[in-house]
């Protein structure tokens, strides 16, 4: 990781949750894929619904580390 990338990452991680979610969404949208993959209208609607719920604070996000730890405990 370059110094510039580390600096940007550090600054981004100190943004409010809503700003981080927006930034993450924009960064993911910016990725180029070797092959275009179709997303049905139904899935796009679901994606937008879930993003709205996150933006509006209607859902509680759970860190992946916590989810994986709980799964490991449950299925060990």
C-alpha positions as CSV (number, residue, x, y, z in Angstrom):
1,X,0.0,0.0,0.0
2,X,1.3,3.4,-0.9
3,X,1.6,6.3,1.6
4,X,-1.2,8.1,-0.3
5,X,-3.5,5.1,-0.1
6,X,-2.8,4.7,3.6
7,X,-3.5,8.4,4.2
8,X,-6.7,8.2,2.3
9,X,-7.8,5.1,4.0
10,X,-7.1,6.6,7.4
11,X,-9.1,9.7,6.6
12,X,-11.9,7.6,5.2
13,X,-12.1,5.4,8.3
14,X,-12.7,8.5,10.4
15,X,-15.7,9.7,8.4
16,X,-19.2,9.2,9.8
17,X,-20.8,5.9,9.1
18,X,-23.1,7.3,6.4
19,X,-20.2,8.9,4.6
20,X,-18.2,5.7,4.8
21,X,-21.1,3.7,3.3
22,X,-21.5,6.2,0.5
23,X,-17.8,6.2,-0.2
24,X,-17.7,2.4,-0.2
25,X,-20.6,2.2,-2.6
26,X,-19.0,4.7,-5.0
27,X,-15.6,2.8,-4.8
28,X,-17.3,-0.5,-5.6
29,X,-19.3,1.0,-8.5
30,X,-16.0,2.3,-9.9
31,X,-14.3,-1.1,-10.2
32,X,-13.9,-2.3,-13.7
33,X,-14.9,-5.9,-14.4
34,X,-13.4,-8.0,-17.2
35,X,-16.9,-9.2,-18.1
36,X,-20.1,-7.3,-17.6
37,X,-22.5,-9.2,-15.5
38,X,-26.3,-8.7,-15.8
39,X,-28.2,-7.7,-12.8
40,X,-31.9,-8.1,-13.0
41,X,-34.3,-5.3,-12.3
42,X,-35.5,-7.2,-9.2
43,X,-32.0,-7.4,-7.8
44,X,-31.3,-3.8,-8.5
45,X,-34.5,-2.9,-6.7
46,X,-33.4,-5.0,-3.7
47,X,-29.9,-3.5,-3.7
48,X,-31.3,0.0,-3.7
49,X,-33.8,-0.9,-1.0
50,X,-31.1,-2.3,1.2
51,X,-28.8,0.8,0.6
52,X,-31.7,3.1,1.6
53,X,-32.3,1.1,4.8
54,X,-28.6,1.5,5.7
55,X,-28.6,5.2,4.8
56,X,-31.7,5.8,6.8
57,X,-30.4,3.9,9.8
58,X,-33.3,1.4,9.7
59,X,-30.9,-1.6,10.0
60,X,-28.1,-2.4,12.3
61,X,-24.9,-3.4,10.5
62,X,-22.9,-6.2,12.1
63,X,-19.1,-6.3,11.6
64,X,-18.0,-9.2,9.5
65,X,-15.5,-10.2,12.3
66,X,-18.3,-10.7,14.7
67,X,-20.4,-12.7,12.3
68,X,-17.5,-15.0,11.4
69,X,-16.7,-15.5,15.1
70,X,-20.3,-16.4,15.9
71,X,-20.4,-18.8,12.9
72,X,-17.1,-20.4,14.0
73,X,-18.4,-20.9,17.6
74,X,-21.7,-22.3,16.3
75,X,-20.2,-24.8,13.8
76,X,-17.0,-25.8,15.5
